[in-house]
Amino acid sequence: MSVIPFDIKVRKQSRCIELSYRNTGEQDECYQLSFELLRVYSPSAEVRGHGVGNEVLQHGKKDVVVLNIEPAGNYALKLIFDDGHDSGLYDWKYLYHLCQSQDAMWQEYLTKLDTARLSRESNVIQFKAL
């Protein structure tokens, strides 16, 4: 199977991107990645940091919207979000990884938010114990 989707659709109503993959000899595979998941797992340095342990936990991104998708050569997509984030290049392999691993990654994200006492909501004031 190719990790390059043959079809990409932006589903603004359901706030997701739909990726369709050809599966040789079998039925095509179709995945939906929420805008929020794509934003919080952006491959940008702003999110991933500049090394292991330097990741920046994203929060308040529940209502984020993808405004535009631009090709980055033949190897990736650049997603432009309404919160101003536009620096991550989502290569085909990473997008397919997100499709395959999204349930586990989503649970990991929710656990990290809970541990940090942060919210998915953008209008929630966070209080941390000192």
C-alpha positions as CSV (number, residue, x, y, z in Angstrom):
1,M,0.0,0.0,0.0
2,S,1.2,3.5,-0.8
3,V,1.4,6.0,2.0
4,I,0.5,8.8,-0.5
5,P,-3.3,9.4,-0.4
6,F,-5.1,9.4,-3.8
7,D,-7.8,11.7,-2.4
8,I,-7.8,14.4,0.2
9,K,-10.9,16.2,1.3
10,V,-11.4,19.0,3.9
11,R,-14.6,18.4,5.8
12,K,-15.3,21.8,7.4
13,Q,-18.6,20.7,8.9
14,S,-17.1,17.7,10.8
15,R,-13.8,19.6,11.3
16,C,-11.6,16.9,9.8
17,I,-9.5,16.0,6.8
18,E,-10.4,12.9,5.0
19,L,-7.5,10.9,3.4
20,S,-8.1,8.0,1.1
21,Y,-5.5,5.4,0.3
22,R,-5.3,2.6,-2.4
23,N,-4.9,-0.8,-0.8
24,T,-3.5,-3.2,-3.5
25,G,-6.0,-6.0,-4.1
26,E,-8.2,-4.9,-1.2
27,Q,-10.8,-2.2,-0.5
28,D,-9.4,1.3,-0.4
29,E,-8.8,2.7,3.1
30,C,-10.3,6.0,4.2
31,Y,-9.4,7.9,7.4
32,Q,-10.5,11.1,9.0
33,L,-8.1,13.2,11.1
34,S,-9.6,15.9,13.2
35,F,-8.3,19.4,12.8
36,E,-7.5,19.4,16.6
37,L,-5.4,16.2,16.3
38,L,-3.6,17.6,13.4
39,R,-2.9,20.8,15.2
40,V,-1.7,19.3,18.5
41,Y,0.5,16.8,16.7
42,S,1.9,19.3,14.3
43,P,5.4,18.3,13.1
44,S,6.6,21.9,13.6
45,A,9.5,22.9,15.9
46,E,7.0,25.1,17.7
47,V,5.2,21.9,18.8
48,R,7.9,19.3,18.8
49,G,10.6,21.5,20.2
50,H,14.2,21.2,19.1
51,G,14.9,17.8,20.7
52,V,13.5,15.1,22.9
53,G,11.9,16.5,26.0
54,N,11.4,19.9,24.5
55,E,7.9,19.3,23.2
56,V,5.3,22.0,23.9
57,L,1.9,20.6,25.0
58,Q,-0.7,22.3,22.9
59,H,-4.0,23.1,24.7
60,G,-7.1,25.2,23.9
61,K,-7.3,23.8,20.4
62,K,-10.7,22.1,20.4
63,D,-12.2,24.6,18.0
64,V,-9.2,25.1,15.7
65,V,-10.0,25.2,12.0
66,V,-7.8,24.4,9.0
67,L,-8.2,27.4,6.7
68,N,-6.0,26.1,3.8
69,I,-3.9,23.2,2.7
70,E,-0.9,23.8,0.4
71,P,1.3,21.2,-1.3
72,A,4.9,21.2,-0.2
73,G,6.6,19.8,-3.2
74,N,5.6,16.2,-3.9
75,Y,6.3,15.0,-0.3
76,A,4.1,16.9,2.1
77,L,1.2,19.2,2.9
78,K,1.4,22.5,4.7
79,L,-1.7,23.1,6.9
80,I,-2.7,26.6,7.7
81,F,-4.8,26.9,10.9
82,D,-7.0,29.8,12.1
83,D,-4.9,30.2,15.2
84,G,-2.1,31.4,13.0
85,H,-0.1,28.2,13.1
86,D,1.3,27.3,9.6
87,S,4.9,26.1,10.1
88,G,4.4,22.3,10.1
89,L,5.0,20.2,7.0
90,Y,3.0,17.0,7.2
91,D,4.9,14.5,5.0
92,W,3.0,11.5,3.6
93,K,4.6,9.0,6.0
94,Y,3.7,11.1,9.0
95,L,0.1,11.7,7.8
96,Y,-0.3,7.9,7.4
97,H,1.2,7.3,10.8
98,L,-1.4,9.7,12.3
99,C,-4.1,7.8,10.5
100,Q,-2.9,4.5,11.8
101,S,-2.2,5.7,15.4
102,Q,-4.8,8.4,16.0
103,D,-6.7,6.5,18.7
104,A,-3.6,5.9,20.9
105,M,-2.2,9.4,20.2
106,W,-5.5,11.0,21.1
107,Q,-5.6,9.1,24.4
108,E,-2.0,10.1,25.1
109,Y,-2.9,13.7,24.4
110,L,-5.9,13.7,26.7
111,T,-3.8,12.1,29.5
112,K,-1.1,14.8,29.1
113,L,-3.7,17.5,29.3
114,D,-5.2,16.0,32.4
115,T,-1.8,15.6,34.1
116,A,-0.9,19.2,33.2
117,R,-4.4,20.4,34.3
118,L,-5.0,22.0,30.9
119,S,-8.1,22.0,28.7
120,R,-9.0,21.4,25.1
121,E,-11.3,24.5,25.4
122,S,-9.8,27.8,24.2
123,N,-11.7,30.0,26.6
124,V,-10.9,28.3,29.9
125,I,-8.6,30.0,32.3
126,Q,-6.1,27.6,33.7
127,F,-5.0,27.7,37.4
128,K,-2.0,25.7,38.5
129,A,-1.0,25.0,42.1
130,L,2.2,26.7,43.0
